[in-house]
Amino acid sequence: MSQSNMFGLMVVIPLILSQSVRGKDCVCELQNTDPAFPENKLKNVEFIALQCTGNITSEKMTEIDSLVLGLQHRIWQLLDNVSMLEKEDNGNLYAAVSLRIIELELVEIQDLLDKLNRTTNNYKQLSVEAAAELQDMKEKMVELEEFDHTQVMVRERENQRIKSDLERCTDVLSSTSLAPTLSPGRCGLGRIVSVVGPRTYSLTVYGTSYSYGAWGRDANPAPGDENKYWLVVLSSSNAYGHFVRQYNSMGTFILGIESKDTYISSSNPTTNTIQGPNMVMYGNALYYNCYYTCSVCQFNMTTRSVSTVALPKDAGYNDMFPFAHLGTTYSYTDMDFATDESGVYVIYASTSNFGNVIISKVETSNPPALNQTWSTSLHKRTVTNTFMVCGVLYATRYLDAETEEIFYSYDTKTNVERYDLRINIKKMQTNIEFLNYDPRDHLLYVYSDAYILTNELIFQ
């Protein structure tokens, strides 16, 4: 017997039997009395469904919430800054600083409001279009189900609903275990969900003279030094520095007045001076890469004494494993330094770890010492910067002239690595030469092509 047609949906088909001319074979002639299945309508429904899936994503569903949260933080920060400036008021200084800082805050708030309005209008239009498309798909599917004589589609739809419910339950259970953060008992912060700002955006007193440098606050200040800010510029060949400049407040920093310089050495470069833009201040001491050595330097700001601790012999230095992207290499960034809630870390790479990132905890004793160490699978030359939050290393990469992306994390508590974070940082300049997290205010301090910036981390 031969079959002349095959159908995806079962239909009622009469059979007409006839005898072959050969007298031996029985032939079944199939005659479909039902109307032809409208395959084009089904394909059209599938196409519209794919469009809806592409237009309505999980990122879009949470974008308005993120914008509102960011706007709320900006308003709170504006109130804090105004309060701080009023306390610092000494006549002319307050007027100058307030015009600068408050203007920056208001511009950011207006930008967020404009974006929130645009996003809300876009989503209203998207909602109207999606509702119309869903109604159209519903009517077409009702029409198509008339061809489903054995209720195959009804049962399939029920199976899909049960499967979808199970997948949602699985996602809820797994989302809490995959977040690259430490337990609340150890740190108290959730995972990073976004980076907003910049909050601060200004040139230093040196203008555009020095593209490489670093700045920030002491992550563990002495009493009375909580509001101090420090600045280091690499004044020799964009690679070497030999003094630290300090300001008593953000207001004096922006205006470039009332500063104090503390020199590591009178010449630059020389033994134990600064090499590369990566450094941090913790407990009234500056931690950085000692000039032309594979060692960590600890410079005491009060006594002006330098203590050192050597990294492993195969650790990279002198541009062996610098931060980089396809467009450029950041000179003398073999060692990066980071602060978080628990102290100081040095981030580097070694030949024995195939140029991949290594994290070592730095004991801030005098002299300093290296404590626990973690090896990762992240190749250092694919990274532009790193920072630590709650014992978790985060790494950034260059996307374009306007955007840097936090794409990677390594949790030193669980040893879990992730390469799928996709958290963008808005840039004002092309390159970021220095980036560090301050656990006291949850800000990222950035030095970018001679400009100083701060960005705020938003936690879940």
N, C-alpha and C positions, 0 to 999 in steps of 0.2 A: 504494500500500500504506500502511496506517496501523498504527502501533504503539500498543498499548493500555497498556503499562507501560514504565518505564525504570528500570534497576537500577544502583546504584553498584558492586556486586560482580558479576563474571561468573558466571552460573549455567547449568546445562544445562537447556534448555527445549525441549520437543518442539513442532513446528510442525504445525498442522492446516490444510491448504489447502482452501478451499471456493469455489464460484463464486457471484458476487453475483446477486441477483435481477434486476439490470439486464442480466446476461448479458455484460458487458464488463469489469468490475473483478474483480481477484483479491484476496481478503481473507485476511490472516494472523491467525489466532487464536492468541495466546500463552497457554500453560498452564504455570505454574510448579509443577513437581512437588516442588521442594525446600521445606523448612520456611522460614517467614518469618525474615528476618534480625532478631535481637534488638537493635533500635536503642536501646532503653532501657538495656540493659546497657552498651553502648558509651558512652552519655552519662554513665552513673554512673561508669565508669572515668575519663572525662575530668574529671569534677567532683572525684573523689578526688585525681587527679594535680595539679589546680590547688591544692587545699588543701595538699598536701604541699609544692608549690613556695612557697606563701605562708608556711608554717610553718618551713621549713628554708631560711634565707637565708645568704649569705656572711658577713654581719655576725654572725649567731648562731654560725656555725662558728668564728669567731675570738674570740668574746667571752670564753671561758674563758681562752684564751692571754693576752689583754690583762689580765684580772683577776689572773692568776698573776704576770705581769710587774710589774703595779702593786704587788702585795703584796710581791714581792721587793724592789722599790725602796724601799717604805716601811720594811721591816725594816732594810735597809742604812742608810737615813737615820736611823732611830732609834739605831742603833749609833754613827753619826757624831756625832749630837747629844749622846749620853751622854758620848762621848769628849771632845767640845768643852767640855761643861759641867764635866767633871772638871778640865780644864786651867784653866778660868776660876774655879774654886772659891776664894772668899775668905770662907768662913764662911756667914753668913746669906744672901748673895746666891745662892750655889749652890743652897741648899735651896729658895728661892722660885722661881727660874727653872726648876729641874728639875721641880718639881711642875706648873708651867704648860706648859712645852714638851713634856715627856715624856707628860703627860696627853693633849695634843692628838694626839701621834703614836699613842698606844695606841688612842684613839678611832677614828682613821682606819684603823688596822690591823684593829680589830674590825669596823668597817663593811665593809671589803673581805672579811674572812672570812665575814661573814654573807651578803654578796651572792654570794660564790663558792659557798657551800653551797646557797643558793636556786637559783642558776643551774644548778649540777650536778644537783640533784634534778629541776628542770624538764626538763633535757635527757635525763635517764634516762627520765622518763615519755614525753617526746616520741619518744625512740628506740624504746620499746616500741610505742607507737601507730603510728609510721611503719612498723615492721617488719610489724605485723599488716596494715596497709593495703596495703603492697607485696605481701605474699603473696596477699591477696585479689585485687588487680589482676592479678597473674600468673596465677592460676587462671582468672579471667574472660577474659583475653586468649587463653589456650590454648583455651578453649571457643569464642571468637569466630573464631579462626584456622581452625576446621573449615569455615567458610564461604568461606575464601579458596582457591578451587579452582585458581587460576592463580599462586599464590605471590606475589601483589602485595604483601601485608603483609610477607612475609619480606624481599623486596628493599628495600622502603621502610625497614624497620628497619635494614638494613645501611647504606643511604645516610645515614640520620640519624646512625648511629654515626660514620661517616667525617666527616660535616659537623661533628659535635660535637668530634672530635679536632682538626680544623683550626681551629675557633674557639678551643679552649684554647691551641693553639700561638700563635695570633695575640695572644691576651690576654697570654701570658707575654712575648712580644716587645715589645708596646706598653707594658706596665706599667712597664718600666724607663725608657722614654724620656719618659713623661708626668709623672713625679714632679717636683714644683715645687721642686727643690733644686739646689744647685750641685754640681759634681763633688767627689768625696772629696779630690782633690788640693788643692782650694782651701779646703775647710772641714772635711771629715772626718765630717759628720753625714749620716744618711739623712733621709728625709722624715718629717714629724711624723705620728704615727699616733694619739696621744691626749694629753689633758691630765688629769693626776691631781691630787688634793688637794681643798681647800686644805691645805698643809702648815702654814702659819702663819695664825692667825686671831685678831685682837685689836684692841681699841680703842687709840688712842694716849693719851698723857698728857692730851690735851684732851677726852677722852670723845667725846660726840656733838656737840660745839660746831661743828665745821667739816666740812661734808659734802664739800667739794672740797679736794683736796690731792694730794700725790705723795710717794713714798718709794722707797728702793732702796739700791744700792751703787754706788760708782764702778766703771765698767766697765773702766777702765784706771788703777788706783790707783798712787800713789807707794809705794815701799818703806816698809813699816811701817803703811800705811793699808788693808791688804787686808781687815781685818775691820770696818771702819767702815761705819755706816749713816747715811743722811741722811733728813731729813723736811722737807717744806714744806707748810704749811697756808695756804689762801687766807683770811686772817683779816679781810679787808674785803669785804663784800658777796658772799662765796663766789666772788669773781672775782680778787682781787688779793692778792699776797704780797710781803713785803719782807725776809725773813730766812730763813736755812737753819739748821736744827738738826741737829747731828751727835752720834752715839753711838759708843762704841768697840767695842761688841759687840751681838749680838742680845739678850743677857740684860739689859743696861742699857737697851736700847731698850724692851723689853716692860715693864720696871719703871718706865721714865720717870725714870731717875736718871743722874747724871754726864754731862749733856749740855753741848754748847757751841753757842751761837748766833752766827752770823756775819751781820751786817746789810748789805744792799745800800744801804739808805737808812733814815734815822730816821723818815721819813713814808711813808704808804701810802694811795693810790697816788701815784706821782710818776714823773718821767723815769727810764727804765731799770729800774723795778721789774717784778715778775712779773705777767703777765696770762694767766689761764687755768691749768688744772691740768696741762698737758702740758709736761714738762721732763725732762732727763736730766743725769747727772753723768759726765764723762769727763775724765781727766787733771787732776783737782783743779779743774775748772771746771764751772759749771752753765750749761746751754744752755736757753733759754726764749724765749717771745714777749715782746719789750719792750713796756712799757705804751703803749697807744694808738698804736702804729706797726706798719708792715708789715716789721718787722726781727727778725732773730735776735740775741739778746743772749748774750754770753759773759761770765760773772761769775767772775773768778779768786778762789778761796777764800782764797788766801794774801795777795795784795796788795789784795783788795777792789776791784779795777779792773774796769770794764765796757768791752768792745769790741763792736761791732755790725757786721752785714752785712745789707743790705737785700734782700728778695725782689723779684722782678719787679713792676713797677708795677701790673699788673692782678691780682696775687695777693690773695686774700681775707683780710680781718682785721676785727676788731670785729664778730664774729657774722655775717659775710657768708656763709661756708661752714663752719658748725660741724658737729661730729658730732651725729647725731640718730637717733631712731626715732619711730614713730607716737605714742608716749606722751609724749615729752619731747625737748627740745633741750639739749645740753650747752653751757653758756655759754662763750664765748671759747675754743673749741677749734678755731679756724680752722687753727692750726698744731699739728702733733703732732711730737714728737721721739722718735727711736729709736736704740738702740745695738745693734750686733752685733759679730761677730768682727773687722770691719775698721774700725769707727769710728762716726761720728755721722751721722744723716740727719735732714732736716726734711721732713715730709709736709704738703702743703697743696693748695689748689685755686686756679684762676684763671678769669677770664671767658673768656680766649682758648681755654681747654681745656674750656669749657662747664660749669664747676663740677666737673669730674672730678679725681681725685686725681693729684697730681704728686709725684715723689720727687726730692729733691736731696741729694747727698752734701755734707756740711759738712766743709771742711778745718779742723782744730782748731789752726791757726796763730793767732798774735796780731798783728793782728786776724783773725777767722775769715773764710773765703771759701767761696763756693758752687762746687762742682766739677760732676761729671757729673750730668745731669738726665734723668729718664725720665717720660714721660706715659702715663697709663693710661686705660682706658674706664670705670673705677669711679667712680660719682657719690658725692661725699663725704658728702652728706646721708643716704645709705642706710647709712652705716657708723657704728658706735659707738666703735671704737678700731682702731688699727693697731700692729703691731710688726714688727721685722726679725729674721730669722735667716739667717745665711750669705748675705747679699745678696738674700734673698727677702722681699718685703713680704707680710704676712698681715693680713687685715682681719676684724673681727668684726661681728656684728649681734645685735640683741636678739630672742630667741625668746619668753621669758616671764620672770616674776619670779625663776625659779630657774635659768634656762639662758641662756648666751650662746653663740653659735656662730661658730667660725672657718669662714668660707664661701668665702673668696677668697684668691688668691695671685698675685703678680707676680714673676717671676724676672728680676732686673736683668742677668743674664748672657745669657739666651736670649730675653728679652722675651716669654716665654710667660705668658699670663694663664689662670687657672682660676677658675671660679665654683662648683665642685662638691665642695668639701672635706668639709663636714659633720662638723666636729670640735667636740664640745660642751665647754663650760667650766661646771662647777658653780659657781653663785653662792650666797653666803651672804646678800647684800643685793640689793636690786632693781636698782640702777644701778652701773655701773663707770665712775668718772670718770677713772681713770688706769690705764694698762697698759703695761708695758715689759719687754723680755727682757734678762736679764743673761747674757752669753756665758761668764762664769766658772763659773756653777753651773747653767746651763740652766733657770733658774726665771723665771716670769712674776711680776713684782712688781705688785700690784694695790692701788689705793685705791678703796674701795667704800662710799659713804655713811658716811664717817668711820671705817670699819674698814680695817685693813691686812691683806693676805693674800699668800701666795705659792702658785703652782701650778707643778707640774713638767711640762715637756714631755718626752714619750716619743718617741724617734726609732726608726725601723725599723733 
